[in-house]
Amino acid sequence: LAKYTPSGAHVWSRRFGGPDDDFALPPAVNAAGDVALQVEEEIVRLDTAGTERFRRTAWPRSPLALDAAGNLVFAERSLEPRFSVAKLDAAGATLWVKEVPVLDGGASAEHITTDGEGNVIFAGDINGSIDVGVVIARRSSEGDMQTFLVKLDPSGALVYGLGWETRYVSQHLRFTVGLSKPFASFRMMDAIFPSDVG
């Protein structure tokens, strides 16, 4: 992993992994220059100077993001019929974990990000139903997988859950925060808003 200035001057480099082949996902970076990277089953958090802040184990290929305050959010699969979304502070302390039971079929979180207010947004594939505080269910028999989108506030409370009749979010989704109508080109299959959210 290397950092360069906008003009191409080298700032710092760090090496991860062992002597054999290792797999790494693209790093997450926030506006301050903090970095998080997953190598195999380990997430590494670096500050803007490239100094390691913490490491922790995680399920391979867990999507991750950094918010403006340097908090790390990531979605993690498990061997149980569920997945989880967690938020850690800049030192690696757990702020909260939201468990997402898969009620039937299959589901996985494939993308995660944060917005300028610290909300956490994650999306993935669904072939059945999940419980994020409300139930999001697959509503069409077309195709194998469809798409869900969930927004949590900075404390991990549900803001909304949405679903679409489109296949394989991992192939179609390019995750961008700030769109007034995310997924505007897809047909919505259900939209579930908690009653206490305006």
N, C-alpha and C positions, 0 to 999 in steps of 0.2 A: 504494500500500500504506500503511495507516495502523494505528497502535496506540492503543488506548484503555484506560483503567483500568476495573475492574469497574463503577464508577459512571458511566462514559461520558465521563470527562474525556479530552481529546486529549493524547497523549504525544508522538508524532512521526508524520510522513508522509514518504514517499519516492515519487518518480516514476520510472518505467522506460519503456523503449521509445522510439520515434521519433514523427514527426509523423503517420504513417499508422496504420492499424489494426494493433494487436498482440494476440497471444493469450497469456494467462497462465493457468497452472494454479493451483488453490488452494495457498496457502503451507503449508509444513511448519513446525511450531513444537514445541519441546521444553519441558519444565517450567521451565527456566531463563529462557525467553523468547527464545532464539535463533530465527532465522527463515531459511528458505531458500525461494526462489521461482524458478520458471522462466518466463521471458518469451521467447517464440519459441524460438530455438536457444541461449539463454544461461541458465545457472543463476547466481543471485546469492545470496550468503550474507551475512546481517546478524547482528550481535550484538544483545543485548537493548536496547541504546541506539539501535539503528537504524543503527549505523556499518557500512559495507560492509567485510567481511573479505576476500572474493575473488569473482571471476567466472570462469566457464569455459564453453566451448561444450559443447553436448550435443544429441543427437538430439531433435527436437521432441516434446513431450508425454511426457517421460521421468518415470515415477513416482519420487518422492524422499521421504526422511524424515530426521529428525535424532534421534540417540540422546542419552542424558542427558549425555554428555561433550561434546556439541556436534559430534560427527563426522557427516558427511553421507554417506548411502547413497542410491544411485539405480540404476535399471535402464535400460539404453540399448540401443535397437535398432541395427542396422547394415545395410549393403547386402548383406553376406554372409549365408549361412544360419545365423545365430547371433545371440545377444544377450549382453550382459554385465551384471554387477552389480559396482559399484565402491564403495569406501569411502574417503573423504577426511577428513583431520583438520580442525580448526577453522581452520587457516591455508590449507587447500586442497591440502596435500601428499597424494599418493596413498598410502594404506596397503596396499590390495590391490585387485586386479581379478580377478573370476572369469568366465571365458569359458564360455558355455553353447552348445555346438553343437546346431543343429537337425538331427537325423539324417535325417529325412524329414518330408514334410508341412510344416506351419507351426506356429509357436508364438511367443508374445510375453508378456513380463511386464507386467501391467497394474496391479499394486498392490505396494507395499513398505512395511515398517514395521520397528521394532525393539522389543525388550522391555526390561524393567528390568535384565537382565543383559548387555545389549549384543548379544544375538543378532539376526541379520537374517533376516526372514521375507518371502518374496515369492511371488506367485501370479499366474496368468495363464491364457490360453487355449491349448489344444493340439489339433492335428489331425495327429498323426503321433507322433514321439518326440523326446526331448531327452536329453542326457547331462549330468547335474549331478555326476558322480562315480559315479553309478549311472544306468541308463537308465529313464526314465519314459515309458511308451508308452500311446497311446490304445488302449483295449481293447474298445470297442463301436462298432458301425456306426450307432448311433442319433445323429441330428443331425450338424451340421457340425463343431462344436468341443466340447471337453470341458475339464476344469479340472485344473491342477496346483498344488501347494503345496510350497515348499522352505524348509527352515530351515538357516541357516549359523551357526556359532559366531562370536564376535567376531573371530577371526582369518581367517574366510572358509572354514573347513573344513566339510564337509557333516555335518549332524546327521541329517536325514532328507529323503526326498522322497515325496510322496503324489500320488495322482490320483483323480479322481471322475468318474462318469458323469453329468455335468450340463453344460448348454450355457452358454457365454458368461459367464465369471466377471465380466466388466466390468459385466454387467447384474444379476447376482445377489449379488455379494460386497459386503458392507460389512465392511471389514477391521478386526478388533478383536483385540488381544493380551490374553491372560489367560483366554480360554475354555478350559475343560478338554477340550472336544471340539469343535474348530473344524469347521465344515461338518457338524454333527451331523445336519442334515436331509437331507443328500445321501447317496446310496449310493456307498461307496468302490469304486473300480475296481482300484486296486492300492496297496500300501504297501510302500515299500522302505527298509530301515534298514541302514546299513553294519554289518558284523559287529563292528566295534570300538566301537559305541555301545550302551550298556546301556539 
